[in-house]
Amino acid sequence: MSLDVGLHPTRYHWDAAADVAMGVLPFLLGRPRGTVVNLNVPNAVENRGVVEASLAPFGIVHTTLTEQDDDYVRLAVEDLPNRPEPGSDAALLADGWATLSGLDPVSHMPLGYRPTER
């Protein structure tokens, strides 16, 4: 679950986001084990409701490498200049909807790794 706070939030509406999550929870509990979803909620006291949406091909923010050295990496988050694809989770979220998207789960695969003693 993500709360869409943008780049310069002045308030965080966690209670409203928690209400959305609690409202979706009964649906999720009825789904098969291993179901993976992405839930995005606008950072607002109220939203337009929850809608199922496809994932946008790109997010609405972009992380870029701004500086690096042998000891650190500095990243910057920037708004993307393009508009989100109509009907995508990013577009619906920007329009005040909470969005729920089903994801293909990544499952665990045992590797059989055994640490060596030093």
C-alpha positions in Angstrom: 0.0 0.0 0.0 1.2 3.5 -0.9 0.0 6.9 0.2 0.5 9.3 -2.7 2.1 12.2 -1.0 3.8 13.9 -4.0 7.1 15.6 -3.7 6.3 18.3 -1.1 3.6 17.0 1.3 2.5 19.3 4.1 0.3 16.6 5.8 0.0 12.9 5.7 -3.6 11.4 5.7 -2.6 8.0 7.1 -6.0 7.5 8.8 -7.9 7.9 5.5 -5.4 5.5 3.8 -5.9 3.0 6.7 -9.7 3.2 6.1 -9.2 2.4 2.4 -7.0 -0.6 3.3 -9.5 -1.9 5.9 -12.3 -1.6 3.3 -10.4 -3.6 0.8 -9.2 -6.3 3.3 -12.4 -8.5 3.2 -12.1 -8.7 -0.6 -8.4 -9.6 -0.3 -9.1 -12.3 2.4 -11.4 -14.0 -0.1 -8.7 -14.2 -2.8 -6.5 -17.3 -3.2 -3.3 -17.6 -1.1 -0.4 -15.9 -2.9 -2.5 -13.1 -4.4 -0.3 -9.9 -4.7 -1.8 -6.5 -5.1 -0.7 -2.9 -5.3 -3.0 -0.4 -3.4 -2.4 3.3 -4.0 -4.3 5.9 -2.0 -4.5 9.7 -2.6 -3.1 11.8 0.3 -6.5 13.3 1.1 -9.1 13.2 3.8 -11.6 11.7 1.3 -11.2 10.0 -2.0 -13.6 9.1 -4.8 -13.6 5.4 -3.9 -11.6 2.4 -4.8 -11.3 1.3 -8.4 -9.4 -1.6 -10.0 -6.8 -0.3 -12.5 -4.0 -1.5 -14.7 -0.5 -0.4 -13.8 0.9 2.6 -15.7 3.9 1.7 -17.8 5.9 4.2 -15.8 5.4 5.8 -12.4 4.5 9.4 -11.9 7.9 10.1 -10.2 11.4 9.2 -11.3 14.5 8.5 -9.2 17.8 9.6 -10.7 21.3 9.2 -9.6 22.6 12.7 -8.8 26.0 12.0 -7.2 28.1 9.0 -6.3 31.4 8.3 -4.7 33.1 5.1 -3.4 31.3 5.6 0.0 27.8 6.9 -1.0 25.1 7.3 -3.6 22.7 10.3 -3.7 19.4 10.0 -5.4 16.9 12.6 -6.4 13.1 12.2 -7.0 11.6 14.2 -9.8 8.2 14.5 -11.3 8.0 13.1 -14.8 7.0 15.6 -17.5 4.5 13.3 -19.2 0.9 12.7 -18.3 -0.1 9.2 -17.1 -1.8 6.9 -19.5 -5.6 7.3 -19.3 -7.3 4.6 -17.2 -4.0 3.6 -15.6 -3.5 3.5 -11.8 -1.4 6.7 -12.0 -4.1 8.6 -14.0 -6.9 7.5 -11.7 -4.9 8.2 -8.6 -4.2 11.7 -9.8 -8.0 12.1 -10.3 -8.7 11.3 -6.7 -9.3 7.5 -6.8 -7.7 4.9 -4.7 -6.4 2.2 -7.1 -6.1 -1.5 -6.6 -4.0 -3.5 -9.1 -3.4 -7.3 -9.2 0.2 -8.2 -9.7 1.9 -11.4 -10.8 3.5 -12.7 -7.6 7.1 -13.4 -7.3 7.5 -16.7 -5.5 10.3 -18.1 -3.4 12.5 -20.7 -4.8 14.9 -22.6 -2.5 18.5 -22.2 -3.6 20.2 -24.7 -1.3 22.8 -22.2 -0.2 24.9 -23.2 2.7 27.2 -20.6 4.3 30.9 -21.5 4.5 32.7 -21.3 7.8 35.4 -18.7 8.1 
